[in-house]
Amino acid sequence: MEGQQANEEDKFILSLPRERGWGIPDLYLFQEFWCPSILIKEVNLFQKDFEAKDSDIIVASFPKSGTTWLKALTFAIVNRQCFSSFENHPLLSSNPHELVPAVEFIYRGDVQFPTIEPRLFGTHTPFPSLSKSIMESNCKIIYISRNPFDTFVSAMSFFGKIKLEPLSTLKMEEAFEMYCNGIIEFGPWWSHMLGFWKESIAKPNRVLFLKYEDLKEDANFQVKKIAEFLGFPFTQEEENNNVIESIVKLCSFEKMKNLEVNKSGIIYQFLEKKYFFRKAEMRDWENYFSPFMREKLSKIIEEKLDGSGLSFMI
Ligand code: A3P
């Protein structure tokens, strides 16, 4: 019976529209997003089986938008009473993706469920496809977005390094064309962002929508905002003792990139940790985009985000 069910599931997956992945073989258009083939069954399991607790915190993002950074900050903020020493902090010996595992990879069996509470999870699954129990619970969701220009460049570089895609690495022109059509792991990027954006407006106590660029501009302010949203506000004494600054420093790109734990080794069985730390610069896209690409992507952003109130400085 189980075998028969698996067969039905495989048949269903094979009937979906398919495109090549950027770094992972095959993307299937599943529930209106381009789901990597290796994660469809897992997203299904997540939707059906995941039991959210009201105290859970979900760090959601479109790939390459600053997930690693937000996972580190969230972990440091909510666990600061347990790990007040910044010299001996778990983030110095574990990668943020190990401390805040992605639910999709938990269901693939690559990582364990977190055991300490509040449980922190990451996810790239779009808002409408999150598990029913998340929708029904009072758990908090923090979403990080990034301007689509820099996200494209970051994704090009990242997926180009992953060797799971058996075809040759995508050329810049091909990748750009796919990106403009929304075809990328967990894309389209516009509907991904808009799903969380709209929910953050409808339910501001449930979903906090952040921008990578705002974190770069004023990390202290954003950390304070995240802590308040999550129900872990900083006390005056903590502020006087520069706890916010210490968290920002601990999670800074320079600090994290140069930690031994992030320089080698893999997570989720196949992703090199060092690939998650590249340049962390704003407007790096200017080094790659032709005037044609700039104009085309600007128009798409304008058209897709029109009327939503969401915009990005480029
Ligand atoms: P670049 O490729 O532009 O350098 P994600 O974590 O969602 O995969 O996003 C990766 C992007 O975030 C990469 O951008 C990476 O360098 C950047 N990044 C990783 N850790 C960071 C940190 N601590 N602070 C700021 N940016 C960080």
py3Dmol code that shows the C-alpha trace and the ligand (Angstrom):
import py3Dmol

protein = """\
ATOM      1  CA  MET A   1       0.000   0.000   0.000  1.00  0.00           C
ATOM      2  CA  GLU A   2       2.805   2.382   0.943  1.00  0.00           C
ATOM      3  CA  GLY A   3       4.643   1.485  -2.272  1.00  0.00           C
ATOM      4  CA  GLN A   4       1.524   2.190  -4.276  1.00  0.00           C
ATOM      5  CA  GLN A   5       1.118   5.583  -2.605  1.00  0.00           C
ATOM      6  CA  ALA A   6       4.744   6.452  -3.356  1.00  0.00           C
ATOM      7  CA  ASN A   7       4.166   5.469  -6.946  1.00  0.00           C
ATOM      8  CA  GLU A   8       1.126   7.744  -7.172  1.00  0.00           C
ATOM      9  CA  GLU A   9       3.149  10.577  -5.665  1.00  0.00           C
ATOM     10  CA  ASP A  10       5.962  10.040  -8.179  1.00  0.00           C
ATOM     11  CA  LYS A  11       3.461   9.997 -11.031  1.00  0.00           C
ATOM     12  CA  PHE A  12       1.910  13.221  -9.754  1.00  0.00           C
ATOM     13  CA  ILE A  13       5.334  14.910  -9.537  1.00  0.00           C
ATOM     14  CA  LEU A  14       6.263  13.792 -13.032  1.00  0.00           C
ATOM     15  CA  SER A  15       3.023  15.269 -14.367  1.00  0.00           C
ATOM     16  CA  LEU A  16       3.977  18.779 -13.165  1.00  0.00           C
ATOM     17  CA  PRO A  17       5.540  21.420 -15.432  1.00  0.00           C
ATOM     18  CA  ARG A  18       9.322  21.045 -15.213  1.00  0.00           C
ATOM     19  CA  GLU A  19      12.333  23.283 -15.812  1.00  0.00           C
ATOM     20  CA  ARG A  20      16.013  22.798 -15.168  1.00  0.00           C
ATOM     21  CA  GLY A  21      17.254  24.005 -11.797  1.00  0.00           C
ATOM     22  CA  TRP A  22      19.989  26.579 -11.266  1.00  0.00           C
ATOM     23  CA  GLY A  23      21.988  24.358  -8.955  1.00  0.00           C
ATOM     24  CA  ILE A  24      19.696  21.500  -8.090  1.00  0.00           C
ATOM     25  CA  PRO A  25      18.423  19.168 -10.835  1.00  0.00           C
ATOM     26  CA  ASP A  26      14.888  19.956 -11.978  1.00  0.00           C
ATOM     27  CA  LEU A  27      12.361  22.404 -10.671  1.00  0.00           C
ATOM     28  CA  TYR A  28       8.695  21.448 -10.684  1.00  0.00           C
ATOM     29  CA  LEU A  29       5.875  23.964 -10.683  1.00  0.00           C
ATOM     30  CA  PHE A  30       4.215  22.792  -7.510  1.00  0.00           C
ATOM     31  CA  GLN A  31       1.501  24.846  -5.794  1.00  0.00           C
ATOM     32  CA  GLU A  32       2.463  27.805  -7.962  1.00  0.00           C
ATOM     33  CA  PHE A  33       6.151  27.870  -7.073  1.00  0.00           C
ATOM     34  CA  TRP A  34       9.245  26.289  -8.605  1.00  0.00           C
ATOM     35  CA  CYS A  35      10.060  23.626  -6.069  1.00  0.00           C
ATOM     36  CA  PRO A  36      13.402  21.797  -6.307  1.00  0.00           C
ATOM     37  CA  SER A  37      12.762  18.167  -7.224  1.00  0.00           C
ATOM     38  CA  ILE A  38      14.645  16.951  -4.158  1.00  0.00           C
ATOM     39  CA  LEU A  39      12.281  18.812  -1.832  1.00  0.00           C
ATOM     40  CA  ILE A  40       8.749  18.298  -3.185  1.00  0.00           C
ATOM     41  CA  LYS A  41       7.916  15.290  -1.041  1.00  0.00           C
ATOM     42  CA  GLU A  42       9.458  17.065   1.923  1.00  0.00           C
ATOM     43  CA  VAL A  43       7.355  20.202   1.413  1.00  0.00           C
ATOM     44  CA  ASN A  44       4.329  17.909   1.245  1.00  0.00           C
ATOM     45  CA  LEU A  45       5.285  16.230   4.509  1.00  0.00           C
ATOM     46  CA  PHE A  46       5.947  19.596   6.126  1.00  0.00           C
ATOM     47  CA  GLN A  47       2.463  20.759   5.130  1.00  0.00           C
ATOM     48  CA  LYS A  48       0.787  17.645   6.440  1.00  0.00           C
ATOM     49  CA  ASP A  49       2.813  16.621   9.484  1.00  0.00           C
ATOM     50  CA  PHE A  50       4.427  19.703  11.000  1.00  0.00           C
ATOM     51  CA  GLU A  51       2.940  20.583  14.359  1.00  0.00           C
ATOM     52  CA  ALA A  52       3.640  24.194  15.131  1.00  0.00           C
ATOM     53  CA  LYS A  53       3.829  25.436  18.688  1.00  0.00           C
ATOM     54  CA  ASP A  54       2.752  28.967  19.530  1.00  0.00           C
ATOM     55  CA  SER A  55       6.281  29.625  20.756  1.00  0.00           C
ATOM     56  CA  ASP A  56       7.932  28.578  17.455  1.00  0.00           C
ATOM     57  CA  ILE A  57       9.795  31.148  15.399  1.00  0.00           C
ATOM     58  CA  ILE A  58      10.023  30.747  11.633  1.00  0.00           C
ATOM     59  CA  VAL A  59      12.806  32.519   9.744  1.00  0.00           C
ATOM     60  CA  ALA A  60      11.478  32.687   6.200  1.00  0.00           C
ATOM     61  CA  SER A  61      13.213  33.932   3.080  1.00  0.00           C
ATOM     62  CA  PHE A  62      13.728  33.660  -0.622  1.00  0.00           C
ATOM     63  CA  PRO A  63      17.145  32.028  -1.213  1.00  0.00           C
ATOM     64  CA  LYS A  64      20.132  34.408  -1.171  1.00  0.00           C
ATOM     65  CA  SER A  65      18.297  37.227   0.600  1.00  0.00           C
ATOM     66  CA  GLY A  66      20.241  37.112   3.872  1.00  0.00           C
ATOM     67  CA  THR A  67      18.817  33.962   5.472  1.00  0.00           C
ATOM     68  CA  THR A  68      22.112  33.000   7.124  1.00  0.00           C
ATOM     69  CA  TRP A  69      22.450  36.422   8.708  1.00  0.00           C
ATOM     70  CA  LEU A  70      18.864  36.543   9.983  1.00  0.00           C
ATOM     71  CA  LYS A  71      19.151  33.006  11.386  1.00  0.00           C
ATOM     72  CA  ALA A  72      22.282  34.020  13.313  1.00  0.00           C
ATOM     73  CA  LEU A  73      20.697  37.209  14.653  1.00  0.00           C
ATOM     74  CA  THR A  74      17.476  35.453  15.661  1.00  0.00           C
ATOM     75  CA  PHE A  75      19.346  32.694  17.460  1.00  0.00           C
ATOM     76  CA  ALA A  76      21.527  35.215  19.297  1.00  0.00           C
ATOM     77  CA  ILE A  77      18.555  37.410  20.255  1.00  0.00           C
ATOM     78  CA  VAL A  78      16.233  34.746  21.651  1.00  0.00           C
ATOM     79  CA  ASN A  79      18.911  32.693  23.396  1.00  0.00           C
ATOM     80  CA  ARG A  80      20.858  35.551  24.919  1.00  0.00           C
ATOM     81  CA  GLN A  81      19.964  34.609  28.508  1.00  0.00           C
ATOM     82  CA  CYS A  82      21.405  31.082  28.065  1.00  0.00           C
ATOM     83  CA  PHE A  83      24.527  32.206  26.215  1.00  0.00           C
ATOM     84  CA  SER A  84      25.406  35.563  27.625  1.00  0.00           C
ATOM     85  CA  SER A  85      29.121  35.027  27.070  1.00  0.00           C
ATOM     86  CA  PHE A  86      29.969  36.169  23.579  1.00  0.00           C
ATOM     87  CA  GLU A  87      33.379  34.488  23.858  1.00  0.00           C
ATOM     88  CA  ASN A  88      31.874  31.046  24.151  1.00  0.00           C
ATOM     89  CA  HIS A  89      28.759  31.296  22.021  1.00  0.00           C
ATOM     90  CA  PRO A  90      27.235  28.443  19.930  1.00  0.00           C
ATOM     91  CA  LEU A  91      27.466  30.673  16.868  1.00  0.00           C
ATOM     92  CA  LEU A  92      31.253  30.468  17.165  1.00  0.00           C
ATOM     93  CA  SER A  93      31.218  26.694  16.806  1.00  0.00           C
ATOM     94  CA  SER A  94      28.098  26.019  14.707  1.00  0.00           C
ATOM     95  CA  ASN A  95      26.887  27.384  11.407  1.00  0.00           C
ATOM     96  CA  PRO A  96      23.587  29.364  11.649  1.00  0.00           C
ATOM     97  CA  HIS A  97      21.880  26.752   9.436  1.00  0.00           C
ATOM     98  CA  GLU A  98      22.769  24.088  11.992  1.00  0.00           C
ATOM     99  CA  LEU A  99      21.283  26.103  14.835  1.00  0.00           C
ATOM    100  CA  VAL A 100      18.211  27.140  12.863  1.00  0.00           C
ATOM    101  CA  PRO A 101      17.518  24.204  10.516  1.00  0.00           C
ATOM    102  CA  ALA A 102      15.353  24.491   7.423  1.00  0.00           C
ATOM    103  CA  VAL A 103      12.121  22.515   7.811  1.00  0.00           C
ATOM    104  CA  GLU A 104      12.382  21.196   4.254  1.00  0.00           C
ATOM    105  CA  PHE A 105      15.717  19.556   5.121  1.00  0.00           C
ATOM    106  CA  ILE A 106      14.435  18.257   8.449  1.00  0.00           C
ATOM    107  CA  TYR A 107      11.815  16.294   6.511  1.00  0.00           C
ATOM    108  CA  ARG A 108      14.521  15.081   4.118  1.00  0.00           C
ATOM    109  CA  GLY A 109      16.182  13.572   7.171  1.00  0.00           C
ATOM    110  CA  ASP A 110      19.336  15.676   6.832  1.00  0.00           C
ATOM    111  CA  VAL A 111      18.971  17.459  10.184  1.00  0.00           C
ATOM    112  CA  GLN A 112      17.128  17.009  13.455  1.00  0.00           C
ATOM    113  CA  PHE A 113      14.219  18.933  14.908  1.00  0.00           C
ATOM    114  CA  PRO A 114      15.482  21.595  17.327  1.00  0.00           C
ATOM    115  CA  THR A 115      15.188  20.447  20.921  1.00  0.00           C
ATOM    116  CA  ILE A 116      15.397  23.733  22.787  1.00  0.00           C
ATOM    117  CA  GLU A 117      12.515  26.192  23.032  1.00  0.00           C
ATOM    118  CA  PRO A 118      11.581  28.431  21.467  1.00  0.00           C
ATOM    119  CA  ARG A 119      12.161  26.205  18.468  1.00  0.00           C
ATOM    120  CA  LEU A 120      13.707  28.119  15.583  1.00  0.00           C
ATOM    121  CA  PHE A 121      13.109  26.960  12.017  1.00  0.00           C
ATOM    122  CA  GLY A 122      14.127  28.265   8.636  1.00  0.00           C
ATOM    123  CA  THR A 123      12.084  27.893   5.471  1.00  0.00           C
ATOM    124  CA  HIS A 124      12.151  28.900   1.819  1.00  0.00           C
ATOM    125  CA  THR A 125       8.603  27.619   1.255  1.00  0.00           C
ATOM    126  CA  PRO A 126       6.291  30.435   0.047  1.00  0.00           C
ATOM    127  CA  PHE A 127       3.671  31.725   2.447  1.00  0.00           C
ATOM    128  CA  PRO A 128       0.582  30.069   0.898  1.00  0.00           C
ATOM    129  CA  SER A 129       2.344  26.679   0.998  1.00  0.00           C
ATOM    130  CA  LEU A 130       3.400  26.760   4.651  1.00  0.00           C
ATOM    131  CA  SER A 131       2.013  24.013   6.862  1.00  0.00           C
ATOM    132  CA  LYS A 132      -1.579  24.348   7.969  1.00  0.00           C
ATOM    133  CA  SER A 133      -0.551  24.198  11.599  1.00  0.00           C
ATOM    134  CA  ILE A 134       1.681  27.265  11.167  1.00  0.00           C
ATOM    135  CA  MET A 135      -1.274  29.162   9.748  1.00  0.00           C
ATOM    136  CA  GLU A 136      -3.462  28.107  12.655  1.00  0.00           C
ATOM    137  CA  SER A 137      -0.934  28.682  15.428  1.00  0.00           C
ATOM    138  CA  ASN A 138       0.313  31.928  16.914  1.00  0.00           C
ATOM    139  CA  CYS A 139       3.932  31.312  16.047  1.00  0.00           C
ATOM    140  CA  LYS A 140       5.916  34.262  14.734  1.00  0.00           C
ATOM    141  CA  ILE A 141       7.362  34.549  11.246  1.00  0.00           C
ATOM    142  CA  ILE A 142      10.235  36.850  10.331  1.00  0.00           C
ATOM    143  CA  TYR A 143      10.884  37.264   6.648  1.00  0.00           C
ATOM    144  CA  ILE A 144      13.986  38.730   5.041  1.00  0.00           C
ATOM    145  CA  SER A 145      13.820  40.171   1.546  1.00  0.00           C
ATOM    146  CA  ARG A 146      16.546  41.681  -0.608  1.00  0.00           C
ATOM    147  CA  ASN A 147      16.529  43.805  -3.710  1.00  0.00           C
ATOM    148  CA  PRO A 148      16.070  41.492  -6.706  1.00  0.00           C
ATOM    149  CA  PHE A 149      19.209  42.800  -8.456  1.00  0.00           C
ATOM    150  CA  ASP A 150      21.627  41.696  -5.727  1.00  0.00           C
ATOM    151  CA  THR A 151      19.620  38.532  -5.085  1.00  0.00           C
ATOM    152  CA  PHE A 152      20.136  37.555  -8.729  1.00  0.00           C
ATOM    153  CA  VAL A 153      23.908  38.037  -8.562  1.00  0.00           C
ATOM    154  CA  SER A 154      24.156  36.184  -5.262  1.00  0.00           C
ATOM    155  CA  ALA A 155      22.055  33.300  -6.634  1.00  0.00           C
ATOM    156  CA  MET A 156      24.123  33.102  -9.833  1.00  0.00           C
ATOM    157  CA  SER A 157      27.271  32.720  -7.811  1.00  0.00           C
ATOM    158  CA  PHE A 158      25.837  30.318  -5.220  1.00  0.00           C
ATOM    159  CA  PHE A 159      23.994  27.931  -7.510  1.00  0.00           C
ATOM    160  CA  GLY A 160      26.921  27.940  -9.933  1.00  0.00           C
ATOM    161  CA  LYS A 161      29.041  26.344  -7.220  1.00  0.00           C
ATOM    162  CA  ILE A 162      26.626  23.538  -6.361  1.00  0.00           C
ATOM    163  CA  LYS A 163      27.480  20.414  -8.236  1.00  0.00           C
ATOM    164  CA  LEU A 164      24.123  18.633  -8.031  1.00  0.00           C
ATOM    165  CA  GLU A 165      22.932  20.000 -11.347  1.00  0.00           C
ATOM    166  CA  PRO A 166      24.356  17.564 -13.892  1.00  0.00           C
ATOM    167  CA  LEU A 167      24.103  20.003 -16.791  1.00  0.00           C
ATOM    168  CA  SER A 168      26.795  22.578 -17.303  1.00  0.00           C
ATOM    169  CA  THR A 169      26.583  25.703 -15.164  1.00  0.00           C
ATOM    170  CA  LEU A 170      23.984  28.170 -16.389  1.00  0.00           C
ATOM    171  CA  LYS A 171      25.323  31.043 -18.429  1.00  0.00           C
ATOM    172  CA  MET A 172      24.534  34.519 -17.098  1.00  0.00           C
ATOM    173  CA  GLU A 173      22.168  35.283 -20.015  1.00  0.00           C
ATOM    174  CA  GLU A 174      20.226  32.033 -19.540  1.00  0.00           C
ATOM    175  CA  ALA A 175      19.956  32.516 -15.796  1.00  0.00           C
ATOM    176  CA  PHE A 176      18.792  36.103 -16.246  1.00  0.00           C
ATOM    177  CA  GLU A 177      16.086  35.047 -18.672  1.00  0.00           C
ATOM    178  CA  MET A 178      14.875  32.372 -16.258  1.00  0.00           C
ATOM    179  CA  TYR A 179      14.978  34.848 -13.367  1.00  0.00           C
ATOM    180  CA  CYS A 180      12.883  37.357 -15.321  1.00  0.00           C
ATOM    181  CA  ASN A 181      10.317  34.584 -15.829  1.00  0.00           C
ATOM    182  CA  GLY A 182      10.385  33.684 -12.148  1.00  0.00           C
ATOM    183  CA  ILE A 183      12.075  30.326 -12.821  1.00  0.00           C
ATOM    184  CA  ILE A 184      14.513  29.763  -9.989  1.00  0.00           C
ATOM    185  CA  GLU A 185      14.532  27.591  -6.860  1.00  0.00           C
ATOM    186  CA  PHE A 186      11.422  28.668  -4.844  1.00  0.00           C
ATOM    187  CA  GLY A 187      10.533  31.354  -7.426  1.00  0.00           C
ATOM    188  CA  PRO A 188       8.925  33.407  -8.695  1.00  0.00           C
ATOM    189  CA  TRP A 189      10.756  35.783  -6.369  1.00  0.00           C
ATOM    190  CA  TRP A 190       8.044  38.436  -6.652  1.00  0.00           C
ATOM    191  CA  SER A 191       5.204  36.210  -5.486  1.00  0.00           C
ATOM    192  CA  HIS A 192       7.454  34.831  -2.736  1.00  0.00           C
ATOM    193  CA  MET A 193       8.051  38.317  -1.353  1.00  0.00           C
ATOM    194  CA  LEU A 194       4.479  39.480  -1.897  1.00  0.00           C
ATOM    195  CA  GLY A 195       2.992  36.512  -0.031  1.00  0.00           C
ATOM    196  CA  PHE A 196       4.860  37.413   3.162  1.00  0.00           C
ATOM    197  CA  TRP A 197       4.550  41.158   2.540  1.00  0.00           C
ATOM    198  CA  LYS A 198       0.757  41.027   2.354  1.00  0.00           C
ATOM    199  CA  GLU A 199       0.540  38.871   5.459  1.00  0.00           C
ATOM    200  CA  SER A 200       2.837  41.256   7.350  1.00  0.00           C
ATOM    201  CA  ILE A 201       0.400  44.068   6.572  1.00  0.00           C
ATOM    202  CA  ALA A 202      -2.689  42.031   7.418  1.00  0.00           C
ATOM    203  CA  LYS A 203      -1.169  40.572  10.594  1.00  0.00           C
ATOM    204  CA  PRO A 204       1.728  42.737  11.780  1.00  0.00           C
ATOM    205  CA  ASN A 205       1.991  40.849  15.063  1.00  0.00           C
ATOM    206  CA  ARG A 206       2.434  37.554  13.211  1.00  0.00           C
ATOM    207  CA  VAL A 207       4.790  38.424  10.356  1.00  0.00           C
ATOM    208  CA  LEU A 208       7.691  40.870  10.427  1.00  0.00           C
ATOM    209  CA  PHE A 209       8.933  41.810   6.962  1.00  0.00           C
ATOM    210  CA  LEU A 210      12.571  42.892   6.831  1.00  0.00           C
ATOM    211  CA  LYS A 211      14.905  44.093   4.108  1.00  0.00           C
ATOM    212  CA  TYR A 212      18.565  43.071   3.847  1.00  0.00           C
ATOM    213  CA  GLU A 213      19.435  46.647   2.923  1.00  0.00           C
ATOM    214  CA  ASP A 214      17.815  48.034   6.104  1.00  0.00           C
ATOM    215  CA  LEU A 215      19.830  45.597   8.187  1.00  0.00           C
ATOM    216  CA  LYS A 216      22.999  46.736   6.436  1.00  0.00           C
ATOM    217  CA  GLU A 217      22.094  50.396   7.009  1.00  0.00           C
ATOM    218  CA  ASP A 218      21.315  50.133  10.706  1.00  0.00           C
ATOM    219  CA  ALA A 219      21.675  46.667  12.186  1.00  0.00           C
ATOM    220  CA  ASN A 220      21.313  47.872  15.801  1.00  0.00           C
ATOM    221  CA  PHE A 221      17.931  49.419  15.116  1.00  0.00           C
ATOM    222  CA  GLN A 222      16.690  46.332  13.243  1.00  0.00           C
ATOM    223  CA  VAL A 223      17.913  43.969  15.962  1.00  0.00           C
ATOM    224  CA  LYS A 224      15.954  45.953  18.526  1.00  0.00           C
ATOM    225  CA  LYS A 225      12.894  45.782  16.300  1.00  0.00           C
ATOM    226  CA  ILE A 226      13.241  42.000  15.795  1.00  0.00           C
ATOM    227  CA  ALA A 227      13.657  41.426  19.529  1.00  0.00           C
ATOM    228  CA  GLU A 228      10.519  43.433  20.313  1.00  0.00           C
ATOM    229  CA  PHE A 229       8.515  41.657  17.616  1.00  0.00           C
ATOM    230  CA  LEU A 230       9.569  38.235  18.899  1.00  0.00           C
ATOM    231  CA  GLY A 231       8.661  39.133  22.472  1.00  0.00           C
ATOM    232  CA  PHE A 232      12.267  39.286  23.686  1.00  0.00           C
ATOM    233  CA  PRO A 233      12.784  43.061  24.066  1.00  0.00           C
ATOM    234  CA  PHE A 234      16.081  44.374  25.392  1.00  0.00           C
ATOM    235  CA  THR A 235      16.029  45.824  28.878  1.00  0.00           C
ATOM    236  CA  GLN A 236      17.546  49.212  29.593  1.00  0.00           C
ATOM    237  CA  GLU A 237      20.325  47.444  31.449  1.00  0.00           C
ATOM    238  CA  GLU A 238      21.092  45.299  28.402  1.00  0.00           C
ATOM    239  CA  GLU A 239      21.118  48.373  26.221  1.00  0.00           C
ATOM    240  CA  ASN A 240      23.498  50.096  28.661  1.00  0.00           C
ATOM    241  CA  ASN A 241      25.720  47.018  28.577  1.00  0.00           C
ATOM    242  CA  ASN A 242      25.869  47.141  24.761  1.00  0.00           C
ATOM    243  CA  VAL A 243      24.232  43.739  24.326  1.00  0.00           C
ATOM    244  CA  ILE A 244      22.694  44.822  20.998  1.00  0.00           C
ATOM    245  CA  GLU A 245      26.081  45.888  19.658  1.00  0.00           C
ATOM    246  CA  SER A 246      27.635  42.592  20.827  1.00  0.00           C
ATOM    247  CA  ILE A 247      24.971  40.590  18.969  1.00  0.00           C
ATOM    248  CA  VAL A 248      25.442  42.634  15.816  1.00  0.00           C
ATOM    249  CA  LYS A 249      29.213  42.126  16.036  1.00  0.00           C
ATOM    250  CA  LEU A 250      28.920  38.396  16.668  1.00  0.00           C
ATOM    251  CA  CYS A 251      26.676  37.976  13.621  1.00  0.00           C
ATOM    252  CA  SER A 252      28.570  40.344  11.339  1.00  0.00           C
ATOM    253  CA  PHE A 253      29.676  39.068   7.949  1.00  0.00           C
ATOM    254  CA  GLU A 254      33.367  39.600   8.717  1.00  0.00           C
ATOM    255  CA  LYS A 255      33.132  37.678  11.979  1.00  0.00           C
ATOM    256  CA  MET A 256      31.056  34.788  10.605  1.00  0.00           C
ATOM    257  CA  LYS A 257      32.913  34.362   7.336  1.00  0.00           C
ATOM    258  CA  ASN A 258      36.228  33.990   9.130  1.00  0.00           C
ATOM    259  CA  LEU A 259      35.143  31.417  11.692  1.00  0.00           C
ATOM    260  CA  GLU A 260      36.694  27.991  11.190  1.00  0.00           C
ATOM    261  CA  VAL A 261      33.253  26.403  11.447  1.00  0.00           C
ATOM    262  CA  ASN A 262      32.037  28.380   8.445  1.00  0.00           C
ATOM    263  CA  LYS A 263      35.142  27.990   6.321  1.00  0.00           C
ATOM    264  CA  SER A 264      34.831  24.270   5.701  1.00  0.00           C
ATOM    265  CA  GLY A 265      32.403  21.403   5.975  1.00  0.00           C
ATOM    266  CA  ILE A 266      28.928  20.878   4.615  1.00  0.00           C
ATOM    267  CA  ILE A 267      25.340  21.260   5.789  1.00  0.00           C
ATOM    268  CA  TYR A 268      22.231  19.406   4.653  1.00  0.00           C
ATOM    269  CA  GLN A 269      24.545  16.690   3.265  1.00  0.00           C
ATOM    270  CA  PHE A 270      25.609  18.636   0.169  1.00  0.00           C
ATOM    271  CA  LEU A 271      25.960  22.386   0.676  1.00  0.00           C
ATOM    272  CA  GLU A 272      29.401  23.784   1.468  1.00  0.00           C
ATOM    273  CA  LYS A 273      29.131  26.194   4.368  1.00  0.00           C
ATOM    274  CA  LYS A 274      31.618  28.607   2.836  1.00  0.00           C
ATOM    275  CA  TYR A 275      29.276  29.225  -0.125  1.00  0.00           C
ATOM    276  CA  PHE A 276      26.914  31.100   2.205  1.00  0.00           C
ATOM    277  CA  PHE A 277      29.486  33.842   2.730  1.00  0.00           C
ATOM    278  CA  ARG A 278      30.502  35.670  -0.426  1.00  0.00           C
ATOM    279  CA  LYS A 279      30.773  39.493  -0.469  1.00  0.00           C
ATOM    280  CA  ALA A 280      27.722  40.740   1.449  1.00  0.00           C
ATOM    281  CA  GLU A 281      27.805  44.019  -0.408  1.00  0.00           C
ATOM    282  CA  MET A 282      24.972  46.218  -1.533  1.00  0.00           C
ATOM    283  CA  ARG A 283      24.773  47.084  -5.219  1.00  0.00           C
ATOM    284  CA  ASP A 284      27.247  44.410  -6.273  1.00  0.00           C
ATOM    285  CA  TRP A 285      24.877  43.916  -9.226  1.00  0.00           C
ATOM    286  CA  GLU A 286      26.390  47.040 -10.809  1.00  0.00           C
ATOM    287  CA  ASN A 287      29.479  44.934 -11.532  1.00  0.00           C
ATOM    288  CA  TYR A 288      27.474  42.430 -13.588  1.00  0.00           C
ATOM    289  CA  PHE A 289      24.451  44.092 -15.164  1.00  0.00           C
ATOM    290  CA  SER A 290      24.375  45.530 -18.686  1.00  0.00           C
ATOM    291  CA  PRO A 291      22.089  48.550 -19.311  1.00  0.00           C
ATOM    292  CA  PHE A 292      19.665  46.140 -21.031  1.00  0.00           C
ATOM    293  CA  MET A 293      19.487  43.880 -17.963  1.00  0.00           C
ATOM    294  CA  ARG A 294      19.044  46.847 -15.659  1.00  0.00           C
ATOM    295  CA  GLU A 295      16.171  48.208 -17.669  1.00  0.00           C
ATOM    296  CA  LYS A 296      14.473  44.851 -18.095  1.00  0.00           C
ATOM    297  CA  LEU A 297      14.628  43.883 -14.426  1.00  0.00           C
ATOM    298  CA  SER A 298      13.587  47.376 -13.280  1.00  0.00           C
ATOM    299  CA  LYS A 299      10.468  47.123 -15.442  1.00  0.00           C
ATOM    300  CA  ILE A 300       9.603  43.666 -14.126  1.00  0.00           C
ATOM    301  CA  ILE A 301       9.973  44.816 -10.522  1.00  0.00           C
ATOM    302  CA  GLU A 302       7.805  47.840 -11.177  1.00  0.00           C
ATOM    303  CA  GLU A 303       5.138  45.748 -12.859  1.00  0.00           C
ATOM    304  CA  LYS A 304       5.106  42.883 -10.357  1.00  0.00           C
ATOM    305  CA  LEU A 305       5.205  44.986  -7.194  1.00  0.00           C
ATOM    306  CA  ASP A 306       2.873  47.665  -8.529  1.00  0.00           C
ATOM    307  CA  GLY A 307       0.230  48.703  -6.030  1.00  0.00           C
ATOM    308  CA  SER A 308       1.630  46.509  -3.250  1.00  0.00           C
ATOM    309  CA  GLY A 309       3.462  49.274  -1.397  1.00  0.00           C
ATOM    310  CA  LEU A 310       6.637  47.162  -1.495  1.00  0.00           C
ATOM    311  CA  SER A 311       9.659  48.708  -3.170  1.00  0.00           C
ATOM    312  CA  PHE A 312      13.438  48.419  -3.145  1.00  0.00           C
ATOM    313  CA  MET A 313      16.223  50.963  -3.407  1.00  0.00           C
ATOM    314  CA  ILE A 314      18.649  49.800  -6.070  1.00  0.00           C
TER     315      ILE A 314
END
"""
ligand_1 = """\
27
A3P
P 26.331 37.866 -1.478
O 26.292 36.674 -2.380
O 25.811 39.103 -2.130
O 27.651 38.064 -0.858
P 21.447 33.498 2.152
O 21.957 33.452 3.531
O 19.977 33.786 2.058
O 21.863 32.329 1.359
O 22.080 34.795 1.475
C 23.458 34.825 1.190
C 23.895 36.263 1.051
O 23.985 36.847 2.367
C 25.282 36.341 0.442
O 25.311 37.573 -0.265
C 26.159 36.359 1.689
O 27.454 36.842 1.465
C 25.345 37.255 2.597
N 25.641 37.045 4.030
C 25.930 35.876 4.665
N 26.156 36.084 5.967
C 26.010 37.416 6.180
C 26.143 38.243 7.335
N 26.485 37.759 8.506
N 25.930 39.572 7.172
C 25.578 40.088 5.973
N 25.450 39.358 4.851
C 25.666 38.033 4.934
"""
view = py3Dmol.view(width=600, height=400)
view.addModel(protein, "pdb")
view.setStyle({"model": 0}, {"cartoon": {"style": "trace"}})
view.addModel(ligand_1, "xyz")
view.setStyle({"model": 1}, {"stick": {}})
view.zoomTo()
view.show()
